[in-house]
Amino acid sequence: MASAVERKNALLLVKIIPPIAIALLSFICFVVTLLKRRQAQAAPCYKETLKKISYGDILKATNWFSSVHTISSTVYIGRFEFDTDLVAIKVFHLSEQGSRNSFFSECEVLKHTRHRNLVQAITLCSTVDFEGDEFKAIVYEFMANGSLDMWIHPRVGSSRRLLSLGQRISIVADVASALDYMHNQLTPPLIHCDLKPSNVLLDYDMTSRIGDFGSAKFLSSSSGRPEGFIGIGGTIGYISPEYGMGCKVSTGGDVYGFGVLLLEMLTARRPTDALCGNALSLHKYVDLAFPERIAEVLDPHMPSEEDEAAASLRMQNYIIPLVSIGLMCTMDSPQDRPGMHDVCARIVAMEEAFVETFL
């Protein structure tokens, strides 16, 4: 009798133990995967284990800083002998005021951020050149389609590349997503302090990424320097009014810069352009036409719909709402501006609706 009971219990254990073991193993795998994912999100965006590069490596990659390899006054395109991919090499001219601080600021940001819409660093170089002078550079992934500024303000003599409305929505959705991450998902929040079209870069598939964190500031830090002041950072036309009055750095400053960028992208007008005898800001220039005459101030090179119904739909459901967001973000008082989380949610929803309707 006892042996029959024991056999029954043993059979019961055989039936129960495997599912429990499988469930436990699945739970352990889930926890391990979750921990790895969190570690990956918190990891630096550049790998410190990657090959260290020397001043000589950078010289060869840029053909001795040849003008042919020049992207801007501080950035060169190059390719290292040990790799096949093109890279962008940002060289910091340490004799210029603020350049050293910009290098350390960018390194600090790169160490603590990881997001698909932020330009990723590959490695850095901190050494001396062949004359014994200090040399610092950061190597970034190469953005094949250049900057947003190049698309909306093509250089004289260069062919004009057109941005469709769908591409413009996608670009600002990417930028808004990056700012939402910086303001609301990082602790402490990160403020870019110099958001403008030339600092929004486009990769091979036109995904936009924010770059140039030389002026960026965390809202709090362990440094002994005064925290939260704009200092010499920022660019005229994109700096929020309160910064000009000596107010502290805040997320509202980035919101203002985003709004200017959005209005500029839709109108192809720089905030420093002479508007009505230079008496108007870009915000006021657009606001005077909003919404009835908004078509008069839009970028004339934005491809338009031949179908009248489709054109009306785009105007009412996408262009006017985008302009409205740009105007709200560029209000003089930071208290009147929306936060980037709400802005991001609205534009991402708009992007999804546009794709479903037109693509």
C-alpha positions in Angstrom: 0.0 0.0 0.0 2.8 2.4 1.0 4.7 1.6 -2.1 1.7 2.4 -4.2 1.3 5.8 -2.5 5.0 6.4 -2.9 4.8 5.6 -6.6 1.8 7.9 -6.9 3.6 10.7 -5.2 6.7 10.2 -7.3 4.6 10.3 -10.4 3.0 13.5 -9.2 6.4 15.0 -8.6 7.5 14.0 -12.1 4.5 15.9 -13.5 4.8 19.0 -11.3 8.6 19.6 -11.1 9.3 20.1 -14.9 6.8 22.9 -15.4 8.0 24.6 -12.2 11.6 24.3 -13.3 10.8 25.7 -16.7 8.8 28.6 -15.2 11.7 29.3 -12.8 14.3 29.2 -15.6 12.1 31.5 -17.8 11.9 34.0 -14.9 15.6 33.9 -14.4 16.2 34.4 -18.1 13.8 37.4 -18.1 15.5 39.0 -15.1 18.9 38.5 -16.7 17.7 40.0 -20.0 16.1 42.9 -18.2 19.3 43.7 -16.3 21.4 43.5 -19.4 19.0 45.8 -21.2 19.2 48.3 -18.3 23.0 48.1 -18.3 23.1 48.6 -22.0 20.9 51.7 -21.7 23.1 53.2 -19.0 26.3 52.3 -20.8 28.5 55.0 -22.4 27.7 55.6 -26.1 31.3 55.1 -27.0 33.2 51.9 -26.2 36.3 52.5 -24.1 37.6 49.1 -25.3 37.8 50.2 -28.9 41.2 50.8 -30.5 42.9 53.8 -29.2 43.9 56.3 -31.9 46.9 58.5 -32.0 47.5 62.0 -33.5 49.3 60.2 -36.4 46.2 58.1 -37.1 44.1 61.2 -37.4 46.6 62.9 -39.6 46.5 59.9 -42.0 42.7 59.6 -41.9 42.3 63.3 -42.9 45.3 63.4 -45.3 47.0 65.9 -43.0 43.8 67.9 -42.4 43.4 68.4 -46.2 40.8 70.9 -47.3 39.2 68.2 -49.3 38.4 66.4 -46.1 36.9 69.5 -44.4 33.3 69.5 -43.4 33.5 72.6 -41.2 36.1 74.7 -39.5 36.5 72.0 -36.8 35.2 68.8 -38.4 36.9 66.5 -40.9 35.7 63.5 -42.8 38.2 60.6 -42.8 38.8 56.9 -42.8 41.3 55.1 -40.5 43.7 52.5 -42.0 42.3 49.9 -39.6 38.7 50.4 -40.6 36.6 50.8 -43.7 33.9 53.1 -42.4 33.9 56.8 -42.9 34.0 58.9 -39.7 33.7 62.5 -38.7 36.6 63.8 -36.7 35.9 66.9 -34.5 39.2 68.7 -33.7 39.2 71.1 -30.7 41.3 74.2 -31.3 42.5 74.5 -27.7 43.9 78.0 -28.3 40.3 79.3 -28.7 38.4 80.4 -25.6 36.0 77.8 -24.3 37.4 75.0 -26.6 38.8 73.0 -23.8 35.6 73.2 -21.8 33.6 72.2 -24.9 35.8 69.0 -25.2 35.2 68.0 -21.6 31.5 68.9 -21.8 31.0 66.7 -24.9 32.9 63.8 -23.2 30.7 64.1 -20.1 27.6 64.0 -22.2 28.7 61.1 -24.3 29.6 59.2 -21.2 26.0 59.4 -19.8 23.8 59.3 -22.9 22.5 56.7 -25.2 19.7 57.4 -27.7 19.1 56.6 -31.4 18.6 60.3 -32.1 21.8 61.6 -30.6 25.0 61.4 -32.6 27.2 58.6 -31.4 30.9 58.9 -30.6 33.2 56.1 -31.6 36.3 57.0 -29.7 38.4 60.1 -28.7 42.0 61.2 -28.9 43.6 63.2 -26.1 47.4 63.4 -26.7 50.1 65.8 -28.1 50.9 66.6 -31.7 54.3 66.2 -33.3 55.3 69.6 -32.0 54.5 68.7 -28.4 51.3 70.8 -28.2 48.2 69.4 -26.6 45.7 67.8 -29.0 42.1 66.7 -28.4 39.6 65.3 -30.9 36.4 63.2 -30.8 35.6 60.6 -33.5 31.9 60.4 -34.4 30.0 58.2 -36.8 29.7 59.9 -40.2 26.3 61.4 -41.0 25.9 60.7 -44.8 23.2 63.4 -45.4 24.9 66.3 -43.7 23.0 68.8 -41.5 19.4 70.0 -41.6 20.8 73.5 -42.3 22.3 72.3 -45.6 18.9 71.0 -46.7 16.8 74.1 -45.9 19.6 76.6 -46.8 21.6 75.1 -49.6 25.0 76.7 -50.3 25.4 78.9 -53.4 26.3 76.7 -56.3 25.2 73.5 -54.7 22.2 71.6 -56.1 19.0 72.0 -54.0 17.7 68.9 -52.3 14.1 69.0 -51.5 12.6 67.9 -48.2 9.0 66.6 -48.4 6.5 67.4 -45.7 6.7 63.8 -44.5 10.5 64.0 -44.2 10.1 67.3 -42.2 7.6 65.7 -39.8 9.9 62.7 -39.3 13.0 65.0 -38.7 11.3 67.1 -36.0 9.8 63.9 -34.5 13.3 62.6 -34.1 14.6 65.8 -32.6 11.6 66.0 -30.2 12.3 62.4 -29.1 15.9 63.2 -28.4 15.0 66.3 -26.3 12.3 64.4 -24.4 14.9 61.8 -23.5 17.4 64.5 -22.4 14.9 66.5 -20.4 12.7 63.8 -18.9 14.6 60.5 -18.9 18.1 61.5 -17.8 18.9 62.2 -14.1 19.9 65.0 -13.9 18.2 66.5 -17.0 20.5 67.5 -19.8 20.1 70.9 -21.6 21.7 71.2 -25.1 21.9 75.0 -25.0 22.6 75.4 -28.7 19.9 73.7 -30.7 19.8 74.8 -34.4 19.6 73.2 -37.8 23.4 73.0 -38.2 23.5 70.8 -35.1 20.8 68.4 -36.4 22.5 65.8 -38.5 21.0 63.3 -41.0 22.2 59.8 -41.5 21.9 57.7 -44.6 18.2 57.0 -44.2 17.4 60.6 -43.1 17.0 59.7 -39.4 17.9 62.9 -37.6 20.3 63.1 -34.7 21.3 66.0 -32.4 25.0 66.7 -32.2 27.5 69.2 -30.8 27.2 69.1 -27.1 30.0 71.6 -26.5 27.6 74.0 -24.8 25.5 71.4 -23.1 24.9 71.4 -19.3 23.4 69.1 -16.8 21.0 70.9 -14.5 23.1 69.8 -11.5 26.6 68.5 -11.3 29.3 67.7 -8.8 31.6 70.4 -10.2 32.5 73.4 -8.1 31.6 75.8 -10.8 28.4 77.9 -10.7 25.7 75.7 -12.0 23.0 76.3 -14.6 24.1 79.6 -16.2 24.1 79.9 -20.0 27.6 81.4 -20.1 28.9 82.0 -23.6 26.9 79.1 -25.1 24.1 79.4 -27.6 23.6 81.1 -31.0 21.9 84.4 -31.7 18.4 83.8 -32.9 18.0 80.5 -31.1 18.7 81.8 -27.6 15.5 82.2 -25.5 14.7 85.7 -24.3 15.1 84.8 -20.6 18.7 83.8 -21.2 19.4 87.3 -22.4 18.2 88.6 -19.1 20.6 86.4 -17.1 18.2 83.6 -16.2 19.5 80.2 -15.4 19.6 77.4 -17.9 16.4 75.4 -18.1 14.6 72.9 -20.3 12.5 75.9 -21.5 15.5 77.3 -23.3 15.8 74.1 -25.4 12.0 74.2 -26.0 12.4 77.7 -27.4 15.3 76.6 -29.7 13.3 73.7 -30.9 10.4 76.0 -31.8 12.7 78.3 -33.8 14.1 75.3 -35.6 10.6 74.0 -36.4 9.5 77.4 -37.8 12.7 77.7 -39.7 12.3 74.3 -41.3 8.8 75.0 -42.4 9.5 78.5 -43.8 13.2 78.2 -44.8 13.7 81.6 -43.0 16.5 82.0 -40.6 15.7 83.8 -37.3 18.3 86.3 -38.2 16.9 87.1 -41.7 15.6 90.6 -42.4 11.8 90.1 -41.9 9.7 93.1 -42.9 12.6 95.5 -42.4 14.1 93.4 -39.6 11.3 94.7 -37.3 9.9 91.2 -36.8 11.2 88.1 -35.1 10.6 84.7 -36.9 7.8 84.0 -34.3 6.0 87.3 -35.0 6.5 86.9 -38.8 4.8 83.5 -38.8 2.2 84.5 -36.2 1.0 87.4 -38.4 0.2 85.0 -41.1 -1.3 82.2 -38.9 -3.5 80.5 -39.8 -5.4 82.0 -42.7 -2.3 83.2 -44.7 0.2 80.6 -43.5 0.7 79.2 -47.1 2.3 82.6 -48.0 5.2 82.1 -45.5 5.9 78.4 -46.1 9.1 77.2 -47.8 8.3 77.6 -51.5 10.5 74.6 -52.3 8.5 72.2 -50.2 6.9 69.7 -52.6 3.1 70.3 -52.7 0.2 68.1 -53.6 -1.5 68.5 -57.0 -4.7 67.0 -55.7 -6.7 69.8 -54.0 -8.3 67.5 -51.4 -4.9 66.0 -50.4 -3.3 69.4 -50.2 -6.1 70.7 -47.9 -5.8 67.6 -45.7 -2.0 68.2 -45.3 -2.5 71.8 -44.5 -5.3 71.3 -41.9 -4.0 68.1 -40.3 -0.2 68.6 -40.4 1.2 72.0 -41.5 -1.1 74.2 -39.3 -0.7 72.0 -36.2 3.1 72.0 -36.7 3.2 75.8 -37.0 1.0 76.0 -33.9 3.5 73.9 -32.0 6.4 76.1 -33.3 4.6 79.3 -32.2 3.8 77.9 -28.7 7.4 76.8 -28.2 8.7 80.2 -29.1 6.5 82.2 -26.7 8.6 84.9 -24.8 7.8 83.6 -21.4 9.0 80.1 -20.6 5.9 79.5 -18.5 3.8 79.8 -21.7 5.8 77.1 -23.5 4.9 73.4 -23.5 7.2 70.7 -22.2 9.1 68.5 -24.6 7.2 65.4 -23.4 3.9 66.8 -24.6 5.5 68.2 -27.8 7.1 64.9 -28.6 3.8 63.0 -28.1 1.9 65.3 -30.4 4.5 65.2 -33.2 5.0 61.4 -33.0 1.3 60.9 -33.2 1.2 63.3 -36.2 4.0 61.3 -37.9 2.2 58.0 -37.4 -1.0 59.5 -38.8 0.8 60.9 -41.8 2.4 57.5 -42.6 -0.9 55.7 -42.4 -2.7 58.3 -44.6 -0.1 59.1 -47.3 2.5 56.3 -47.4 
